[in-house]
């Protein structure tokens, strides 16, 4: 006859969750991270999402993968287009005041992948088409084109990790509003990929 021993075991669950939440007539993306007793939560990109930049590479990759699923979601975001960084001296302000969840998802991705450099890379949650000189917050086709760029960029990150990579829109027709003409200054934080 054998003896069976039971050892208590604490299972620590580590997960990220990306959800869409309805607020009145609009929506917002919520990003949640859980690790045992630790719960990080944000419903607005910008300074609030910085705590997520310390997640493991694997959890960041999973969160970005979930955010890329918002490619077809044209629901209007609850938040208005505002400047998310302090000490930003560019005088030009955007005319567009609304953006959709597609843009919000890409904005979150910037913070997860670029950490504090995202404050300068994408100071507003608004894209800009440098060829047509127009702001992009809700234009489906232009945002769809940006998603294609981000997906290709993400494939490289997934294969090589968060080392030796560049900004998603570096050298492209589309940029983040407010970063126009300012892309070179932050490159030293990231290595070319």
N, C-alpha and C positions, 0 to 999 in steps of 0.2 A: 504494500500500500504506500502510495506517495504522499508527499505533503505539498499542498498548493499554497504559495505565498502571494498575497496581494499587496502591491505597493501603490500608495496613492500617487497619482500623476496629474500634474497641472498641464493641461493642453493650452498653449497660447496660440490663439488664432490671429493671424496677421492678414489683413485684407484692406483693399481700397474699394470704394463704392462711388459711382458717379450716377446721379439721378436728375431727372427733370421734375421741377415742382411748379405747379400753377399758382400764381399770385394775381388775383383779380382777372384781368383780361390777358395778362402777359405771363412769362415764365422765367425761371432762373435755373441755373445748373448748380447742384450742390455736390461737393466733393467731400468724402468722409474717409478717414483712415482709422482703423481699429487694430490695436496690438495689446491683447490682454486687457488691462485696465486703462490703457491710454486711448483716448478718443480725440482726434483732431477733426475739426469740421470747419468748412467755409462755404459760403454761398455767394461770394463775390470775389472775383479775381482782383489782383492788386496786392496791397500790403498784407491783407488777410491770408493770402495763399502762401506767403513766404515760409510758414512753418512746414509746408509740404515739400519744400526743396531738400529737406534732410532725410527724406524717405530713401529706402534702399533702391538701387537701380532697377531691380526686378519689379518693385511696386510702382515706381514711376512709369516703367514701360507698360504695365497693365493699365494704369490710369490713363495714359496717353492713348492707348489702344481703344479704351472705352470712349474717350472724348472724340476720337476720329469717327465714331459711329453717329455723331451729330451732323454729318455731312449733308444730309437731306432735310434737316430740321430748320424750317424758315420761321418758326414761332418767334415773335418779338420778345426780346429780353426785357425783364422788369426794370433794369437800370438804364439810365441815360448815358450818353457818351460824355465822359468827364476825364480830366487829367488825373492819372493815378500816381504821379510821382511829384515829390516836392523839389524845389530848387531847379525846376525846369524853366528856362528863360526864353524859350521860343515864343514869339509874339503872336504867331498865327494860331487862331482857334478854329476848330472844325465848325462847319455850318450844320452838318447833320447831327441830330440829337438822339436818334434811335439806332439800334443794331439788333440783329437776331441771334439765336442760339448757336448758329454756325460760327459766327465771329466770336462769340463768348467762349466756345469750346477751343478755338485756335488760341485765344488769349490765355486761357488756362494752360494750354500746352507750353506756351512761351515761359511761363513761370515755373512749371515743373522741370523743363529742360535747361533753362538759361539762368535760373536763380535770380540774383539781384540784377544781373545784366538786363533782364527783361524790363526793368523800370525804364531803361533808356532805349531799348530796342523797340518796345511797344508802349509808349507812354499813354496812348489812348486806345480803347477797344474799338478801333476803327481802321479799316484798310484804306489804301490810296493807290489808284491806278496812275502810274507816272506817264504812261503813253497818252491817255485820254484826260489827264489832269482832273480826276474826279474822286470824290470820297465814296467809300464802299462800306455800307453797314447792313444793307438789305438786298443788294443786287445779286440774285441767285447765281447767274452764270459766272460772274466775276469771282464770287466766293467759291464756287465749285472749282474753278481753275486754281485758286489758292489751295484748296484741299488736295488737289492732285499733287501740287508741289510739296505740301506737308507730308502726304503719304509716302512719296518717294524719299524724302528726307528721313522719315521715321523708319523706313526699311533699312537705310544705312545705319541708323542708330541701333536698331534691333540686332543687326549683324555685328557691329563693331563696338557697341556700348557708348557710354557718354564720355568718350575720349576721342580726340582727333576729329571733331565735327565742327561744322560752321553753322551760321544762322540759317534758318529755313528759307528765308526770302532773299538771302544775300545775292546781289547782282541780278535780281529779277525785276520784271515790270511792276509787280505789286510790292508795296512796302506797308509798314504800319504808319498811320498818320502821326506826324510829329517826329518821326525818325528820318524824314526826307532830308537828304544831304548830310546825314550824321552817322552813316553806317561804319565808317572807318575807326572812329574813336574807341569802340568797345571790343574790337577784334582781338586785342591782346589777351583777353580773358579766355578766349577759345582758340583752339588750334585748327588750322585748315584741315579739311577732310576730303 
